[in-house]
Amino acid sequence: MSETFSKVEVITGVARRRRFTTEQKLLVVNETLQPGMSISYVARRHGLSPSLVFRWRRLMSEGGKEAVRADEEVVAGSEVRRLEERVRDLERMLGRKTLEVEILKEALDLARVKKPTLLSRSHAPEDIP
């Protein structure tokens, strides 16, 4: 009698998708790279869709190619989005500060123009009886 196994996974809660850690994904992808292993077989063993495992392999290979091409580390998309948002916030802040500086310069110029006029109208201390 052949040994067959079946796996039943019960998903509780309101989440519609399962979440996999990076370690789990790497384990599955590395298993598909073993000689004689097919992606469909590995996917069935782990209760996954073969298309998901193909996607993980493609992402891993593309990420590796990009890292080699750029001679840099691969950065997660979420990290890139977070940093881009930070840059936008800093640009907005810089714009506000630039506007404040312009307003202050104009106020200083106006004060300089008014100051000589005020000095010429005022009396020197020795002129006061």
Secondary structure, DSSP 8 states (H G I E B T S, - for coil): ------------SS--S----HHHHHHHHHHHTSTT--HHHHHHHTT--HHHHHHHHHHHHHHHHHHHHHTS----HHHHHHHHHHHHHHHHHHHHHHHHHHHHHHHHHHHHHHHHHHHHHS--GGG--
